[in-house]
Amino acid sequence: MTLSPLSVTTVAGVTVGTFPAEADASNASAIRDQLLHLIGAGTGPLVLDLTATEFCDCACVGAILRAGREAAVRRTRICLALPPAGPVRRIAAMTGLDRHLPVTTSVAGAGRTLGAVPG
């Protein structure tokens, strides 16, 4: 039995995928697969919540970018919720991730960006 790296909830019509504290090469492929499954299942608007993630490497960034491309193909709206400062925010800026997907500092902000207001 494989554990899912993302905790998935639905709030106000928005699917929220909460990332683990560490998102790196050890779990990036499972994260990518889980995101692609959610997008393929037609779950609707999707928030990727990294607000409590303390470490994110290039493998995880690649998984997020791949999910973003699939979301665009399937016309699924997607938004990142990132901490306002710290390593995850810096890696998003350094890799250009924050230029490929909309970014807010909270799940509620991401929900507003996607047209809903999750709590």
Phi, psi and omega in degrees: 000127179261131177280140177283131181288334181262141169268123186246128176226165174236127181227124177051042177079006180246131175276129180245119175257108182269123183282156177288171180301324177236123178239106187213194183302335182289337181226004184297319181292324177292321176298312179303311181299319180293318178296315179297324176296314180300314181294316180295331180282355179070042184288352181090198182307142187230125174256128174261106187267105177249019185295335179253006180281128183264337181215135179216123181254183185296332177296320178290319177302316177300320178296319179293317179297320178298317177296321178298319178296316179295321178298320179296317179298319183269004180057040176262125179284137184220145181213146177262137169251110183244154174297152182293338180207170176110185187297322182292318177297318180295317180294325177296320179289316183295325183270350183084005179304322181287354175262345181267332181227149176297144183231137171227178181257006180206160176296320179298318178297320177295319177300318177296319178300324181271000178093014177222169180232083176290150182283000000 
